Amino acid sequence: MLDLRRLRLLRELARRGTIAAVAEALSYSASAVSQQLSTLEKEAGVQLLEPVGRRVRLTAQAEVLVAHAEVLLEEVERAEAALARSQHETVGTLRVAAFQTAVLTLVPTALTRLLRQHPGLRVEVTELESEVALPALIAGEFDVVLGEEYPGHPLPRLRETERQDLFADELRLVVPSAWRERSLPRLAARPFVMEPDGTTAREWSTAECRRAGFEPDVRYTSTDLRIHLRFVEHGLAAALLPALSGASDHPATTTRRLPGAPARTLFTTTRRSAGNHPKIQAFTAALR
């Protein structure tokens, strides 16, 4: 009989490409992964892996097995959800990945509600950006991803997942109150604080400045929006920040709406086989 845990390893190898990547993602040693896959070959009675230089690749038979493993693993997760729904209390452990602003603002309130309504539910939260969290969700490292999507930069809609949009968070220009410049086109000569290169927030912010007719002088870089606000408060830089950052509550800053009122979308994503699990539904309800 085929072992589901070993089938999961084979599926992850198909996704990640190397045994080392599978081992790192699932907190195994590479030798343990290799040993489990060798055992799976014996169970299946066919060759599943073939060497290619220092790496391995899946055989045609392995590809067939991976396709069936997807179905089997999803059905097991659906069965677990159905079993959980038959119980009177929502218990267990829920693993959540969420981006920084959500961890600072939305998640604590949601967790307080969950603690009151479902005291037997343990929630583990990891701060992680959406681009990294979504592949980890598919691999089973998380149950829910609370993510963000910037306008003009859509995230991939993976077939193994289901997404629910929560609300739109408007993006605004934030400048030091002492500055006379209060619109984006007039800030061409001023410094900016933005997120690092390669992030969708940075790409969107840069594109917004270019639409206003200039290349931004990004003098300060941080993934922490609280740091962005501190630089604005001290008169050091302008920033493009979401309303959820709380910039409008800081007396040393001035907030202005941007043309067209652009907004990022906040959403939750789950594996499609687990979306109706009571613990996931309880967390989503608490967020709303």
GISULGI-V516897 format. One record per pair of residues at least 4 apart in sequence whose ideal C-beta (glycine too) atoms are under 6 Angstrom apart, sorted by the first residue. I is the first residue (numbers start at 1). J is the second residue. Records with the same first field share a line. If there is no record, write none. Layout:
I: J / J
This chain:
2: 43
6: 36 / 40
7: 69
9: 33 / 36
10: 66
11: 66 / 69
12: 16 / 22
13: 22
14: 58 / 66
16: 21 / 22
18: 55
19: 30 / 33 / 34
20: 30
22: 33
23: 28 / 29 / 30 / 33
25: 139
28: 32 / 33
41: 48
46: 61
47: 59
48: 59 / 62
49: 56
50: 59
51: 56
52: 57
58: 62 / 63
69: 73
74: 273
77: 273 / 274
78: 273
81: 274 / 276 / 277
84: 277 / 278
85: 278
89: 120
90: 118 / 121 / 278 / 279 / 282
91: 120 / 121
92: 279
93: 122
94: 123 / 143 / 279 / 283
95: 124 / 142 / 143
96: 125 / 144
97: 126 / 128 / 133 / 142 / 145
98: 102 / 103 / 107 / 146
99: 129 / 148
100: 127
101: 105 / 225 / 244
102: 106 / 107 / 146
103: 107 / 127
105: 244
107: 125
110: 286 / 287
111: 123
113: 117 / 286
114: 118 / 121 / 286
118: 282
121: 279
128: 132 / 133
130: 147 / 148 / 155
133: 145
134: 145
136: 141 / 142
137: 142 / 145
138: 160
144: 268 / 270 / 280 / 283
145: 269
146: 268
147: 267
148: 264 / 266
149: 155 / 265
150: 200 / 204 / 264
151: 262
153: 200 / 204
160: 271
161: 269 / 271
162: 270 / 272 / 275
163: 267 / 269
164: 268
165: 265 / 267
166: 266 / 267
167: 266
168: 263 / 265
169: 242 / 243 / 244 / 263 / 264 / 266
170: 243 / 261 / 263
171: 242 / 262
172: 255 / 257
173: 184 / 256 / 258
174: 232 / 239 / 241 / 247 / 253 / 255
175: 179 / 238 / 254
176: 232 / 235
177: 252 / 254
178: 235
181: 186 / 187
182: 256
184: 212
185: 212 / 213
187: 238
188: 214
190: 238
191: 217 / 219 / 237
192: 216 / 218 / 237 / 238
193: 220 / 228 / 231 / 237 / 239
194: 202 / 205 / 218
195: 199 / 201 / 202 / 223
196: 221
197: 202
205: 240
209: 214 / 216
220: 231 / 237
222: 227
225: 245
228: 239
229: 247
231: 236 / 237
232: 239 / 253
233: 250 / 252 / 253
241: 245 / 247
242: 264
247: 253 / 255
248: 255
257: 261
258: 262
268: 284
270: 274 / 275 / 280
